Amino acid sequence: MGNSICLDSDFLIDLLRNKKEAAEWIKDNEENNILGTTIINLFELYSGAYRAANFENKLVAVKKLESKLKILNFSLRSAEEAGKQNALLDKKGMQIEKRDLFIGVIALSEGFSLKTNNKKHFYRIEGLRVV
C-alpha cells in the first residue's frame, strides 16, 4: 500500500463537480493509497449540500463519496496538536482559519498527507505533508 492521503474540501468539491483534474487524480491514486477526509471536511460538504437548491441530490452525492473514504476524527491527540500549532502560528503572526488548522492537524496526527488546492495556508502547519 502507498501513502495515506487526506482529501481537503476544495479537492472534494472539484471531485463532486466532476472536474477532470480531480477525477484523473483519484483514478491515478485510489488503488495504491489510503484516501480519507476529516470530519471537518464532511461538515463543510454537508453544509454546502444543504444550502444547494437541489439539496437532496447533493446529499446523496456527499454520502456516496463519504462511504468511499476513511473518515478521520478529531481526537485528543489532534486537539493537543491543534493547540501546539495554533500557539506556534500565533507567535509567528501567521494564523490560519481554525477549520483549516483542525483539518491539517487531524491529518498530521493520523499520519496522513493532505491533498488540497489551498497549499499556502496548510504549508504553515509544521510537519504536515501537503500534496
Secondary structure, 3 states (H helix, E strand, C coil): CCCEEEECHHHHHHHHCCCHHHHHHHHHHCCCCEEEEEHHHHHHHHHHHHHCCCHHHHHHHHHHHHHCCEEECCCHHHHHHHHHHHHHHHHHCCCCCHHHHHHHHHHHHCCCEEECCCHHHHCCCCCCCEC
